[in-house]
Amino acid sequence: MSKFVQRIFRANLIRKVVFMVVGVASYPGLALFNRLRISGAEHLKGLPKERVLFVSNHQTYFADVITFFQIFCAIKWGKKDRLGIPYYLLNPFTRVNYVAAVETMKDNLLSRLFLLAGGITVKRTWRAEGKDVRRGLDPSDTRKIVRALEKNWVITFPQGTTRPFAPGRKGTALIIKEVRPIVIPIVISGFWRAFNKKGLKLKKRNTNLSVQFKAPLKIDYDASAEQIMDQIMDAIEQSQAHMLKGKHHRAELAN
């Protein structure tokens, strides 16, 4: 066995262990103390193992993406609209990465551990150390996401913040134009109410958690980045057209 293959094997083994540990720790909050509803799982069937980009609204730093990981693992084992008994953690689905801010992943032990599960760290172009900044896209960050997409599924949060109805960041659209991946929108709700923002601590039990996978977007890859971004923001229900449509949106904004 070559050294390269050995490194890949060790990295995958570490990722499986991290998935298992984080999965076991997060499962009670998702399936026992709260009620997780999954819809649209049929849109994940038959997807290729690479060049699939999941775009989602964002409510907590970790509970959102950990839930996606749990769902991907459960679907791999034949589940559809619920997690069920988490035996799927014995052999988790690991061909998935997620995009996170460098600042976020340095916060605590949980974030540093979860980084081993496939985190792609990028610098925020509009905020750093709690202050507003202005800086251009870092080409090295873009290359990291492109390389990940060429091999795996990638989860990203175009708004880059947990603040509802914040504007989407154009970098997501530029990567879509370059790689031309399958783009799956995700709409989540309830997570800001059930979990604290920076960890997995339960704020409220018996909360309805919802994860909706939508059909792949029909994207004109030759359209402008602004047009693609508008399409994405509407699909994840964070556009102006969706603002204040429902009670959950008003409650989320007031939080």
N, C-alpha and C positions, 0 to 999 in steps of 0.2 A: 504493500500500500504506500503510495507516494505521500510526501509531507503535505502537499496541497490537499489531497483527499482526507488525510488525517485531521487537518485543520477544519475542513468543512464538517466532518463527522462530529468533532468536538463542539463546534459552534452550534450545530443542530441539536446535539444532546443537551447542551446548556440551555438552549431555548426551550426545549421540551420540559426540562426540570422547572424552569421559571414559569412556564405556562401552567404547569401542574400546581406549583405552590400558590401563585396568584389566583388561579382558578378556584382552588379549594378555599382560599381566604375570602374570595368575593362571592362565591355561590350562595351562601345563606342570605346575604343582603338582596340578592337578585331573585331567588326562587322560593325562599322560606319566609323571610320577614316582609317581603314586598311581593307584588304580583307583576311578573314580566309577561307582556303580550308581544308576540312576534308575528309580523305579517309580511307577505311578499317574498317568503323564502323560495318560492318557485323561480324567482328571477336569478337565483344563484346556481341553479342546476345547469350543468353543461358549460359553465364558464371555463375558459382556458386557465392554465395555471400561472400565466403571466400577462402583463399589459392590461390589468383590470384596476381601475381607480375608483375607490369609494369616497364620495364626498358627502359630508354630513354637517348638520348644525351641531353646536357644541354647548354642553351645559356644565360639565365638571372636568377637571384635569385628567382623571384616570378612569372613573366608573364607566364613562361612555365607551371608550376604546376597549376596556377589559370585557365589557358586555359583548361587543362585536366579536372579540376573540372567542368567547364562550359559545356564541351562536354559530360561528364558522365551524368550531370543533363539533358541536352537537349535530349540525347538518351533515358533516362528514360521516357521522355514525348513523344517519338516517332519520334524525329528528326533523320536525317541520315547524310547528308553531309554539314549541315549548322546549325548555332545556331538559326536563326529565332528570333521571338519576345521572349524576355526572361521571359515569364510567368512561365517557369520552376523553377525560383528562389523562387516562392511562396512555393514550397515543394521540396527542393533540395535533391539530392542523397547524403547521408552523410556516407555511409559505405565504406569510403576510407581514408587511411592515407598516409602521404608522409614523406620521410626521408630527414632531413636537418641538417646541421652542427650547433652545439651549438653556435658558433661564429656568424653565419649568423643571427640566430633568435634573437640575442640581439642587432642588429644594430639600429633599429628605431621602431617607433610606429606601422608602417605597419607590420613589421615582428612579433612583439609581439602579435598583434591582430590576424594575420593569423595563429599563432601557435595554437590558440584555435580551428582552423578548422580541427585539426587532425594531427598536426606535431609530428614527432618522432625525437627528437634531439639526435644526436650522436657526439662523439668527432672525429675530423679528426685525422687519424693515421699518416699523413704525413705533416700536416701544422697546425700552431696555431699562432694567433695574427700576421699574416703576415710573419711568419718565417718558414723555413723548419724544421721539427722535425722528429724523428723516435720513434714510440711507437707501441706496439702491440695492437691488437683489444681488446676493452673493452668488457668483457663477458656480462656486464649489458646492453650495447648497443645492442648486438646481441639478448639478451632475449627480449628486447622491440620490436624489429622488428618481431621476431618469434611470440610473443603473438599477435601482430597486424595482422599478416598474418593468424593466426588461426581463426580470427573473421571477417576480412575485406579484401578489396583490398588494396594493398600497392603500392605506386609509389616510385621508387628509381632512382637515377642517378649514375650509376656505376663509372663514372669518378670522381665524387665528386668535379668537377670544371667546370667553363664555358669555359675553354680553349679547343678549338677543337683538337681532336686527342690525347688528354692526355691519358695515360694508364688507363685501368680499374682497380678497386680495388678488390682484391681477396675476400674480405669479402662478396660481393654479391653472388659469386659462392658458398661459404661455407654455406650461409643461404639457397640457393637453394638445395644443397645436403641434408641439414638437414630437411627442411620442404617439399620438393618436390612439389612446387606449380605449377600451370599453369603459364607460363612465356610469356607475350605479349610484343614484342619489339615495341617501338615508335620512329619514326624519325621526328624531327621538323626542320624547317628552317624559316628564316626571322625575328625571334624574336630579335636577337641581333641588327638588323638594325632598328627595329621599336621602341624598348623600351630601356630605360637606364638599366644598369645591376642590380642595387640594389633597384628598385622600379617599378612603373607603369607609369612613366613619358614618354610621347611620344617624341622620337627623330626624327622620320620621318613618315609622313602620306602616305597613298596610297601604303603601302608596302604589298606585297604578303606574307601572313603567311601560313605555311603548317604544318599540323599534319597528319602523316600517321601511322595508326595502322596496324601492320603486323599479320599474322597468328601465333597462339601459337607455340613456338619452340618445336621441338621434341628433348628432352634432355635425354641423358644417365646419370641418376643421380648417377651412380656408376663411371662415368668418373672422372678424376682428376679435381681439382678446376681450374687449368690452362686451360684445354681443354674447360671446360664450359665457362670460361671467354672469351676465344678466340671466341667461338660461339656467345656469347652475343655481343661482340664488333663488330663483322662482321654484326650481325643483325641490330644494331643501326647505322651502316655505319660509325663507328669510328675506324675501323681497318686500317692497312697499305694498304690493298687492295683498300680501298676507298679514301685514301688520295690523294688530288689534282685531283680527277676524274672530278669534274665539276667547273664551274665558281664560284658558290656560296661557295664552299669550299675554293677556293683561296681568295675570298673576305673576308670570315670569319676569315681566318688566318691572313690576313693583317690588320684586325680591331684592 
